[in-house]
Amino acid sequence: MTEAKKSLKRTLVGKVVSDKRAKTVTVLVERRVKHALYGKIVAKSSKYHAHDEKGEYKLGDVIEITESRPLSKTKNWVATRLVQKAIQD
């Protein structure tokens, strides 16, 4: 069996909205869904705390997070890769 297994862990892409905690970033994930009754496309968002061991992700970065075992009371995601660096003015 040399077949590559597909990961069962969910991955999401979102923007870092806070990097003030030690080894943790808060990631805002936005998704667009159709309203059940009115059919209008609505933007829904969720915030996740993700583990960032080295503190490499900064405010405004777009990153990918992957589901993991619970790491703390509120943290069960791990920051896996940088998608886009924050735009500096």
C-alpha angles and dihedrals in degrees: 000000000000093000116133110242118228111234115248091204117105119239126202133183120219148143124270107241098171134024098166098109122083111262091349135100127189111226125199112210116193125195133179118227135173114249109248097228107023101034094225117142107247128190112232123185139194132189122221131186110227130191114247106180098186098034090237099141118083137194112294097020117134108226141172119239128196129205115251142163115297108283096180140344093292103016123088102136130082125211104237109174146357113249099177132000118235114267110246118211 
